[in-house]
Amino acid sequence: MREYLNKPVPEEIIEKILKAGAMAPSAMGRQPCRFIVITDKKKIRELSDAVKAKAGVIGAGAKLFEQLRVKEDVIFYSAPLLVLIAADKNDPRGVDWSAVDCSLAAQNMMLQAYSLGIGSCYIGFAMMLKDDRTILKNAGIDDSQNLYVPLIFGYPNKWPKQKNREPNVQKRI
């Protein structure tokens, strides 16, 4: 979902989405996910602009770079809600399952949002911020944490046509 109405997501719906994330399974029941909830449009725009700037520095392809130079928010699509999912950097057991755990939480959140009439999108491009400690700190992620999943949510301008997808079974044994 990349087209949202200019309508905030009510707090009670945000809480239901976050609860779904908290109920996701995690390795050994550790529950490492930390949710940074951003509804301030100015802050979301600042993060969008930071991603665009990073893309320019890494030398994104010419066509993509031109798309990023527009004034519109082509990173978070002017969504009214951005949730960053982070987790502590160091798992005390020495095995880090945080990326998987945070992804499971994200999937729960996206499914819950859909059930409530809220669209969502995983914004992989925003992972360009994962190593910029200053930007992350300003977004609420402290130095002891890593960013794993950036998600946007909002009321859809229109729902996309559902695609028919079949399981790609390689082999049955």
TASUL-V290404 format. One record per residue. N is the residue number from 1. RES is the residue in one small letter. PSI is psi in whole degrees, -180 to 180 (999 if undefined). BURIAL is I if it has 9 or more other ideal C-beta (glycine too) atoms within 8 Angstrom, else O. D_LAST is the distance of its C-alpha to the last C-alpha in Angstrom with 1 decimal. Layout:
n = {N:N}
res = {RES:RES}
psi = {PSI:PSI}
burial = {BURIAL:BURIAL}
d_last = {D_LAST:D_LAST}
This chain:
n = {1:2:3:4:5:6:7:8:9:10:11:12:13:14:15:16:17:18:19:20:21:22:23:24:25:26:27:28:29:30:31:32:33:34:35:36:37:38:39:40:41:42:43:44:45:46:47:48:49:50:51:52:53:54:55:56:57:58:59:60:61:62:63:64:65:66:67:68:69:70:71:72:73:74:75:76:77:78:79:80:81:82:83:84:85:86:87:88:89:90:91:92:93:94:95:96:97:98:99:100:101:102:103:104:105:106:107:108:109:110:111:112:113:114:115:116:117:118:119:120:121:122:123:124:125:126:127:128:129:130:131:132:133:134:135:136:137:138:139:140:141:142:143:144:145:146:147:148:149:150:151:152:153:154:155:156:157:158:159:160:161:162:163:164:165:166:167:168:169:170:171:172:173}
res = {m:r:e:y:l:n:k:p:v:p:e:e:i:i:e:k:i:l:k:a:g:a:m:a:p:s:a:m:g:r:q:p:c:r:f:i:v:i:t:d:k:k:k:i:r:e:l:s:d:a:v:k:a:k:a:g:v:i:g:a:g:a:k:l:f:e:q:l:r:v:k:e:d:v:i:f:y:s:a:p:l:l:v:l:i:a:a:d:k:n:d:p:r:g:v:d:w:s:a:v:d:c:s:l:a:a:q:n:m:m:l:q:a:y:s:l:g:i:g:s:c:y:i:g:f:a:m:m:l:k:d:d:r:t:i:l:k:n:a:g:i:d:d:s:q:n:l:y:v:p:l:i:f:g:y:p:n:k:w:p:k:q:k:n:r:e:p:n:v:q:k:r:i}
psi = {120:14:116:148:153:70:124:153:124:149:-39:-31:-40:-44:-39:-39:-45:-40:-41:-40:-40:-25:-3:149:156:157:125:23:22:-30:63:-11:136:131:122:114:120:117:-9:112:-34:-43:-42:-42:-40:-43:-39:-47:-35:-40:-44:-42:-42:-40:-37:-37:-40:-5:48:156:153:-46:-46:-42:-39:-40:-34:-18:-7:161:-25:160:92:8:-57:5:34:29:145:-8:126:128:121:130:122:168:159:146:-40:113:127:-19:-5:-3:125:109:13:-38:-43:-47:-45:-34:-39:-42:-42:-44:-44:-44:-42:-39:-42:-44:-47:-42:-19:8:20:132:161:164:135:129:82:-32:-29:-12:-9:-20:-8:-23:3:93:-32:-49:-44:-43:-41:-23:-6:9:115:174:-18:3:157:148:130:-36:123:126:143:152:152:173:127:142:-42:146:136:155:134:135:141:117:132:148:137:80:118:-42:145:132:999}
burial = {I:O:O:I:O:O:O:O:I:O:O:O:I:I:O:I:I:I:I:I:I:I:O:I:O:I:O:O:O:I:O:I:I:I:I:I:I:I:I:O:O:O:I:I:I:I:I:I:O:I:I:I:O:I:I:I:O:O:O:O:O:O:O:I:I:O:O:I:O:O:O:O:I:I:I:I:I:I:I:I:I:I:I:I:I:I:I:I:O:O:I:O:O:O:O:O:I:I:O:O:I:I:I:I:I:I:I:I:I:I:I:I:I:I:O:I:O:I:I:I:I:I:I:O:O:I:O:I:I:O:O:I:O:O:I:I:I:O:I:O:I:O:O:O:I:I:I:I:I:I:I:I:I:I:I:I:O:O:O:O:O:O:O:O:O:O:O:O:O:O:O:O:O}
d_last = {36.7:39.5:42.5:44.1:47.3:50.0:49.5:48.7:45.8:47.6:47.3:45.8:42.9:42.5:42.4:39.6:37.5:38.2:37.4:34.0:33.5:34.8:32.3:29.2:27.1:27.9:26.9:28.5:30.5:32.8:33.5:34.8:35.3:38.9:39.7:42.7:43.9:46.1:48.0:51.0:50.9:53.1:50.7:47.7:49.7:50.7:47.0:46.3:49.2:48.0:44.6:46.5:48.8:45.9:44.3:47.6:47.9:44.5:45.4:43.0:43.0:46.3:45.0:43.3:46.3:48.6:46.5:46.8:50.6:51.2:52.8:50.2:47.4:44.5:42.5:42.5:43.7:46.6:44.2:46.3:43.8:42.1:40.0:39.2:36.6:37.5:36.8:38.5:38.1:37.7:35.2:37.1:33.9:33.6:30.2:30.5:28.0:30.7:29.2:26.1:28.2:30.7:28.0:26.7:30.3:30.9:28.1:29.6:33.0:32.1:30.5:33.6:35.9:34.5:34.9:38.6:39.3:39.1:37.4:35.9:34.7:33.3:35.8:34.2:37.4:39.2:37.3:40.1:42.1:39.9:42.2:45.5:46.7:49.9:48.2:45.6:48.3:50.3:47.3:47.0:44.4:46.1:45.8:43.5:40.8:38.5:37.7:34.0:34.0:36.7:36.5:39.0:39.7:42.2:43.1:41.7:44.3:41.9:38.2:36.2:34.6:31.0:28.4:25.6:22.3:19.0:15.7:14.6:10.9:10.0:6.5:3.8:0.0}
